[in-house]
Amino acid sequence: MFVTHFYENKTSVLSQLLVSLPTVEENIKIKGRKAKVVQILQIDDNNYHVSIIFEKVPKKQPLKEIGKKKR
């Protein structure tokens, strides 16, 4: 069992107790968001820091309806 801390830009996202560690360049899902593992650092025998990058989700622009006035 490994204590795994997930970080994005030095911000702690999640800490988990895992049986197997993720690999570099592996796509994972954390809190419902897609992420990619960038780097894995071993701190102790059982402690690991995993750096991740979340996938950017573009915001949808609201549709302007023609003929309606803003009130």
Secondary structure, DSSP 8 states (H G I E B T S, - for coil): -EEEEEEETTEEEEEEEESS---TT-EEEETTEEEEEEEEEE-SSSEEEEEEEE-----------TT----
